[in-house]
Amino acid sequence: MSNGTDPIVYWIIGLGFVGGYFLVSFIMNKMKMGFSGWKSHETPEVPPPKPESPISNSAVAGPPPIRSFQPVSPDPEEQRFARVLNLDLPSTPSQVQEAYNLALAQYAPEKLANLAPEIQKLAAERRREIIAAYEFFQTRQSGQ
């Protein structure tokens, strides 16, 4: 017997790593597909194309369909206040209320009492912005 490790030990370790790699790859692939089986690899059936209409005269067929919808962009002030409240536009009154409560809770004076006065001043300014944004949306909703 020699002082060094036999080459067979290296082969066994290498085969263990390769086998482990393939086993983990197989399990991960099954988890990705769901454990329902190999049917998830099958391609879905594509329905046959619809036959073209025999009437191609646009006067008879009516106006062409509207292809895209371009939403009306909100005014810059509304966008700015929506960013203050972290809102997506358009928003419902309940979404505005929830965003207002969450934003105001982050800058509550009792949470910031132990911080430096400069930080407290910044938080007070932020609270004023949040309140102004909420009032903007309240007046906007009551005016509509």
Secondary structure, DSSP 4 states (H G I P E B T S, - for coil): --SSPPHHHHHHHHHHHHHHHHHHHHHHHHHHH-TT-GGGGSPPPPPPPPPPPS---HHHH-SPPP----PPPPPHHHHHHHHHHT-PSS--HHHHHHHHHHHHHHT-TTTSTTS-HHHHHHHHHHHHHHHHHHHHHHHHHHH-
